[in-house]
Amino acid sequence: MQIIKRNLDLRVDDSLMRVYVASPKPPGTYPGILFYSDIYQLGGAMIRIVNYLAGFGYVVAAPEIFHRIEPVGTIIEPDNIGRMRGNDDARRTLVAEYDRDCSAVINFLKADSGVTPGKIGTLGFCIGGHLSFRAAFQEEIKASVCCYPTGIPSGKLGQDVADTIQRVGEINGEMLLILGTLDPHIPESDRNILIKAIEGAKIPHQVFLYAAEHTFMRDDGYRYDSAATTSAWLEIIKFFERVFSS
């Protein structure tokens, strides 16, 4: 379906957080999705994903995750310098600040007239996959998709150590993990720790493994794998449709 696009500003800790929102054009209410980018924020590759998902019937809200550090509208280039810059921004952000941003976007979705009450999920990539995993601790989140989430077993997320792996039992909804078996940032040992933690907490979940590298779903990078990406999106759409159909 066709979509409409807008930008809005939310104030968190007296910092202006730009949120890009894409939503279906036909009148009605739709499930809301809190969308987390990778360390490069909302460049073309991420915006295309937000728009794509919205076209399946979702109100997708994507915040700039480094708004306390970077000027509004900053797009970090996905190159060597950009990677250093994005990782430095991540290291300078407190885990509690990420959590407060999460609550702010969830509250926006709950208050938005275009979002179906009680139907909110989350989707994220790389660091955003970790943030999406943490968002699942919020009672409002019914479905979480984490694409190659980094740093969960180690607690590497921001300036301080994240307690994500210790809090798996707080997840209320369902979870879907998309992982690449050729991803050095999430080696097999980390994948096993993550999956065993979810299983141990008896969280309803699905795991899909692809013979692909890190960021294989980012269409502007040399590691992009179109076949794996298409397969992953089929699973993501089925997952959201099933969870939100009830």
C-alpha positions in Angstrom: 0.0 0.0 0.0 1.0 3.6 -0.4 2.5 5.4 2.5 2.9 8.9 3.9 6.1 10.3 5.5 6.8 12.8 8.2 9.3 14.0 10.7 8.5 14.9 14.3 10.5 16.0 17.3 10.4 14.4 20.7 12.2 16.0 23.7 14.2 13.5 25.8 16.5 14.7 28.6 16.1 18.2 27.0 17.6 16.9 23.8 15.6 17.1 20.5 15.2 13.6 19.1 14.1 13.6 15.5 11.8 10.7 14.7 11.1 9.7 11.1 7.6 8.2 10.7 6.2 6.3 7.7 2.6 5.1 7.9 0.0 3.7 5.5 -1.9 6.2 3.4 -5.4 4.5 3.6 -7.4 5.7 6.6 -7.5 3.4 9.6 -5.4 2.2 12.4 -2.4 -0.1 12.1 0.1 -1.7 14.5 3.0 0.5 15.5 6.7 -0.4 15.1 9.6 1.2 16.9 12.4 1.0 14.4 16.1 1.1 15.3 18.8 1.9 12.8 22.4 0.7 12.8 25.2 3.1 13.9 24.9 5.2 10.7 21.5 6.5 11.8 18.8 7.3 9.2 20.5 7.3 5.8 19.0 6.1 2.6 19.4 2.4 3.3 17.6 2.6 6.6 14.9 5.0 5.3 14.1 2.5 2.5 13.6 -0.2 5.1 11.3 1.9 7.2 9.2 2.8 4.1 9.2 -0.8 2.9 7.8 -2.1 6.2 5.2 0.7 6.5 3.8 -0.4 3.1 2.8 -3.7 4.7 0.4 -1.9 7.0 2.5 -0.5 9.9 3.1 2.9 11.5 6.9 2.8 11.7 8.7 5.3 14.0 12.5 5.6 13.6 14.4 7.8 16.1 17.9 9.2 15.6 19.7 7.1 18.2 22.6 9.6 18.7 20.6 12.8 19.1 22.4 13.8 22.2 25.7 13.9 20.3 24.9 14.6 16.6 23.0 17.5 15.2 19.5 16.9 14.1 19.3 15.2 10.7 22.9 13.9 10.8 23.5 10.9 8.5 26.8 9.1 9.2 28.4 7.8 6.1 28.8 3.9 6.0 32.6 4.0 5.5 35.6 3.5 7.6 35.5 7.0 9.1 31.7 6.7 9.6 32.2 3.4 11.4 34.6 5.0 13.8 32.3 8.0 14.3 29.2 5.8 14.9 31.0 3.5 17.3 32.3 6.5 19.2 28.8 8.0 19.5 27.6 4.6 20.8 30.3 4.5 23.4 29.4 8.0 24.6 25.7 7.2 25.2 24.5 5.8 28.5 22.4 2.6 28.4 19.8 4.4 30.5 19.6 7.1 27.8 18.8 4.5 25.2 16.1 3.2 27.4 14.5 6.6 28.0 14.5 7.1 24.2 12.7 3.8 23.8 10.0 4.8 26.3 9.5 8.2 24.5 8.9 6.6 21.1 6.6 3.9 22.7 4.6 6.7 24.3 4.3 8.5 21.0 3.0 5.3 19.3 0.5 4.7 22.1 -0.8 8.2 21.7 -0.9 8.3 17.9 -4.5 8.0 16.5 -3.2 5.9 13.6 -1.8 3.2 15.8 -4.1 0.3 16.9 -4.2 0.2 20.7 -2.2 -2.7 22.3 -0.4 -3.5 19.1 3.2 -2.3 19.2 6.4 -4.1 18.1 10.0 -3.3 17.4 12.6 -4.0 14.7 16.3 -3.2 14.7 19.6 -3.8 13.0 23.1 -4.3 14.5 23.2 -1.9 17.5 19.6 -1.4 16.7 19.0 -5.1 17.0 20.4 -4.9 20.6 18.1 -1.8 21.3 15.2 -3.7 19.8 16.0 -6.6 22.2 16.0 -4.2 25.2 12.8 -2.6 24.0 11.2 -6.0 24.4 11.5 -5.5 28.2 8.7 -3.0 27.9 5.2 -4.4 28.5 3.8 -2.7 25.5 6.0 -4.6 23.0 4.2 -7.6 21.7 6.7 -8.6 18.9 10.4 -8.0 18.6 12.6 -8.5 15.5 16.4 -8.4 16.1 18.6 -8.5 13.0 22.2 -9.5 13.8 22.0 -7.8 17.2 25.5 -6.9 18.5 26.9 -6.9 22.1 24.1 -8.7 24.0 26.2 -11.5 25.6 29.1 -9.1 26.4 26.9 -6.2 27.5 28.5 -3.9 24.9 26.1 -1.2 23.9 26.9 2.2 25.3 29.2 4.0 27.8 28.4 1.5 30.5 27.8 -2.3 30.5 24.3 -3.3 29.5 22.5 -5.9 31.6 20.5 -7.1 28.6 21.4 -10.8 28.8 20.5 -10.9 32.5 17.0 -9.5 31.9 15.8 -11.9 29.2 13.1 -13.1 31.6 11.5 -9.7 31.5 10.4 -10.1 27.8 6.6 -10.3 27.6 6.1 -10.7 23.9 7.5 -12.9 21.1 10.9 -12.6 19.4 12.4 -13.3 16.0 16.2 -13.4 15.5 17.9 -12.9 12.2 21.5 -14.0 12.3 24.4 -14.5 9.8 26.6 -17.5 10.3 29.5 -15.7 8.7 29.1 -12.7 11.0 32.4 -12.1 13.0 30.6 -9.6 15.3 28.2 -12.3 16.5 30.2 -15.5 16.5 28.7 -19.0 17.0 29.5 -18.8 20.8 27.5 -15.6 21.2 24.7 -16.9 19.1 24.5 -20.0 21.3 24.5 -17.9 24.5 21.7 -15.7 23.1 19.5 -18.5 21.9 20.0 -20.6 25.1 19.1 -17.5 27.3 15.8 -17.1 25.3 15.0 -20.8 25.5 15.8 -20.9 29.2 13.4 -18.0 29.8 10.7 -19.8 27.8 10.2 -16.8 25.5 8.2 -17.7 22.3 10.7 -17.2 19.6 12.0 -18.0 16.1 15.6 -18.0 14.9 16.7 -17.8 11.3 20.3 -18.4 10.3 21.7 -17.3 7.0 25.1 -18.0 5.4 25.7 -14.3 5.3 27.9 -11.6 6.8 27.2 -8.8 9.2 24.8 -6.1 7.8 23.8 -8.4 5.0 20.4 -6.7 4.8 21.8 -3.2 4.1 21.4 -2.7 0.4 24.2 -0.1 -0.1 27.0 -2.2 1.3 29.4 -4.7 -0.1 28.1 -7.4 2.2 24.5 -7.1 1.0 23.0 -10.5 0.1 19.7 -10.0 -1.8 18.6 -13.7 -1.6 19.1 -13.9 2.2 17.5 -10.5 2.7 14.4 -11.5 0.7 14.1 -14.7 2.7 14.5 -12.8 6.0 11.9 -10.2 5.1 9.4 -13.0 4.2 9.9 -14.3 7.8 9.7 -10.9 9.4 6.4 -10.0 7.6 4.9 -13.4 8.5 6.0 -12.9 12.1 4.5 -9.5 12.5 1.3 -10.5 10.7 0.7 -13.5 12.9 1.4 -11.8 16.2 -0.7 -8.8 15.4 -3.6 -10.7 13.8 -5.0 -11.7 17.2 
